[in-house]
C-alpha cells in the first residue's frame, strides 16, 4: 500500500473523520485547514504512524511543513519507509 493511502487511512482513524479523508488528495491542506488536526492530534497522528507503520520519528524531523498537506505528510512517510 502506498504512503498516501496509509496516511489517509491513519488520518481518518486518528482524527475520527468518518471517511472524510476519502475525498482528500495530495493538495488537501491539513494543519490549519482541518479543525480536528490540532497540536494534540498531531502527537496522536505521529504515534499512530510510528505504531502502525513501524516508523521512528525524531522531534527534530517534525515541523509545520510536514503537516501542511496530505502530499507533504505522505512524502515524509514515504521517505521514512524507504530509509
Phi and psi restraints in degrees (value plus and minus 20) as a CYANA .aco file:
   2 UNK   PHI     -97.2   -57.2
   2 UNK   PSI     141.9   181.9
   3 UNK   PHI     -78.7   -38.7
   3 UNK   PSI     -58.9   -18.9
   4 UNK   PHI     -83.8   -43.8
   4 UNK   PSI     -62.7   -22.7
   5 UNK   PHI     -84.7   -44.7
   5 UNK   PSI     -60.2   -20.2
   6 UNK   PHI     -82.1   -42.1
   6 UNK   PSI     -66.3   -26.3
   7 UNK   PHI     -80.9   -40.9
   7 UNK   PSI     -65.1   -25.1
   8 UNK   PHI     -83.1   -43.1
   8 UNK   PSI     -61.3   -21.3
   9 UNK   PHI     -83.5   -43.5
   9 UNK   PSI     -65.7   -25.7
  10 UNK   PHI     -90.1   -50.1
  10 UNK   PSI     -59.1   -19.1
  11 UNK   PHI     -77.1   -37.1
  11 UNK   PSI     -68.4   -28.4
  12 UNK   PHI     -80.1   -40.1
  12 UNK   PSI     -62.6   -22.6
  13 UNK   PHI     -88.6   -48.6
  13 UNK   PSI     -72.0   -32.0
  14 UNK   PHI     -87.0   -47.0
  14 UNK   PSI     -59.7   -19.7
  15 UNK   PHI    -111.8   -71.8
  15 UNK   PSI     -17.9    22.1
  16 UNK   PHI      31.7    71.7
  16 UNK   PSI      32.6    72.6
  17 UNK   PHI    -104.4   -64.4
  17 UNK   PSI     -25.6    14.4
  18 UNK   PHI      32.2    72.2
  18 UNK   PSI      24.0    64.0
  19 UNK   PHI      70.5   110.5
  19 UNK   PSI     -24.3    15.7
  20 UNK   PHI     -79.9   -39.9
  20 UNK   PSI     -48.4    -8.4
  21 UNK   PHI     -86.4   -46.4
  21 UNK   PSI     -35.9     4.1
  22 UNK   PHI     -81.4   -41.4
  22 UNK   PSI     -44.6    -4.6
  23 UNK   PHI    -110.4   -70.4
  23 UNK   PSI     -19.5    20.5
  24 UNK   PHI    -104.8   -64.8
  24 UNK   PSI     130.9   170.9
  25 UNK   PHI    -151.8  -111.8
  25 UNK   PSI    -194.1  -154.1
  26 UNK   PHI     -76.9   -36.9
  26 UNK   PSI     -49.8    -9.8
  27 UNK   PHI    -109.7   -69.7
  27 UNK   PSI     -21.6    18.4
  28 UNK   PHI     -86.7   -46.7
  28 UNK   PSI     102.1   142.1
  29 UNK   PHI     -91.0   -51.0
  29 UNK   PSI     122.5   162.5
  30 UNK   PHI    -130.7   -90.7
  30 UNK   PSI    -100.3   -60.3
  31 UNK   PHI     -81.8   -41.8
  31 UNK   PSI     102.9   142.9
  32 UNK   PHI      69.6   109.6
  32 UNK   PSI     -33.7     6.3
  33 UNK   PHI    -129.7   -89.7
  33 UNK   PSI     -48.7    -8.7
  34 UNK   PHI    -128.2   -88.2
  34 UNK   PSI      93.5   133.5
  35 UNK   PHI     -76.7   -36.7
  35 UNK   PSI     -51.2   -11.2
  36 UNK   PHI     -88.6   -48.6
  36 UNK   PSI     -41.1    -1.1
  37 UNK   PHI    -111.5   -71.5
  37 UNK   PSI      62.5   102.5
  38 UNK   PHI    -122.7   -82.7
  38 UNK   PSI    -195.3  -155.3
  39 UNK   PHI     -81.5   -41.5
  39 UNK   PSI     -56.2   -16.2
  40 UNK   PHI     -89.3   -49.3
  40 UNK   PSI     -57.2   -17.2
  41 UNK   PHI     -87.2   -47.2
  41 UNK   PSI     -53.4   -13.4
  42 UNK   PHI     -80.3   -40.3
  42 UNK   PSI     -63.6   -23.6
  43 UNK   PHI     -82.2   -42.2
  43 UNK   PSI     -65.6   -25.6
  44 UNK   PHI     -82.2   -42.2
  44 UNK   PSI     -58.8   -18.8
  45 UNK   PHI     -85.1   -45.1
  45 UNK   PSI     -65.5   -25.5
  46 UNK   PHI     -80.7   -40.7
  46 UNK   PSI     -64.6   -24.6
  47 UNK   PHI     -79.4   -39.4
  47 UNK   PSI     -65.3   -25.3
  48 UNK   PHI     -84.0   -44.0
  48 UNK   PSI     -61.5   -21.5
  49 UNK   PHI     -81.0   -41.0
  49 UNK   PSI     -63.8   -23.8
  50 UNK   PHI     -83.3   -43.3
  50 UNK   PSI     -67.9   -27.9
  51 UNK   PHI     -89.1   -49.1
  51 UNK   PSI     -64.3   -24.3
  52 UNK   PHI    -102.5   -62.5
  52 UNK   PSI     -47.2    -7.2
  53 UNK   PHI    -131.2   -91.2
  53 UNK   PSI     -22.0    18.0
  54 UNK   PHI      51.2    91.2
  54 UNK   PSI       9.1    49.1
  55 UNK   PHI    -110.9   -70.9
  55 UNK   PSI     139.2   179.2
  56 UNK   PHI    -142.4  -102.4
  56 UNK   PSI     101.4   141.4
  57 UNK   PHI    -133.6   -93.6
  57 UNK   PSI      98.4   138.4
  58 UNK   PHI    -104.4   -64.4
  58 UNK   PSI     128.2   168.2
  59 UNK   PHI     -74.2   -34.2
  59 UNK   PSI     -57.3   -17.3
  60 UNK   PHI     -96.8   -56.8
  60 UNK   PSI     -23.7    16.3
  61 UNK   PHI    -108.4   -68.4
  61 UNK   PSI     -33.3     6.7
  62 UNK   PHI    -121.9   -81.9
  62 UNK   PSI     110.5   150.5
  63 UNK   PHI    -166.5  -126.5
  63 UNK   PSI     155.7   195.7
  64 UNK   PHI     -77.2   -37.2
  64 UNK   PSI     -52.9   -12.9
  65 UNK   PHI     -82.9   -42.9
  65 UNK   PSI     -51.6   -11.6
  66 UNK   PHI     -80.2   -40.2
  66 UNK   PSI     -57.0   -17.0
  67 UNK   PHI    -123.0   -83.0
  67 UNK   PSI      -2.4    37.6
  68 UNK   PHI     -86.5   -46.5
  68 UNK   PSI     -60.2   -20.2
  69 UNK   PHI    -168.6  -128.6
  69 UNK   PSI     148.6   188.6
  70 UNK   PHI     -78.1   -38.1
  70 UNK   PSI     -62.6   -22.6
  71 UNK   PHI     -82.8   -42.8
  71 UNK   PSI     -63.8   -23.8
  72 UNK   PHI     -86.3   -46.3
  72 UNK   PSI     -57.6   -17.6
  73 UNK   PHI     -90.6   -50.6
  73 UNK   PSI     -61.7   -21.7
  74 UNK   PHI     -82.8   -42.8
  74 UNK   PSI     -60.1   -20.1
  75 UNK   PHI     -84.4   -44.4
  75 UNK   PSI     -60.6   -20.6
  76 UNK   PHI     -81.0   -41.0
  76 UNK   PSI     -68.0   -28.0
  77 UNK   PHI     -83.1   -43.1
  77 UNK   PSI     -62.7   -22.7
  78 UNK   PHI     -80.5   -40.5
  78 UNK   PSI     -61.4   -21.4
  79 UNK   PHI     -83.3   -43.3
  79 UNK   PSI     -60.3   -20.3
  80 UNK   PHI     -87.0   -47.0
  80 UNK   PSI     -60.9   -20.9
  81 UNK   PHI     -87.6   -47.6
  81 UNK   PSI     -51.8   -11.8
  82 UNK   PHI     -97.8   -57.8
  82 UNK   PSI     -42.4    -2.4
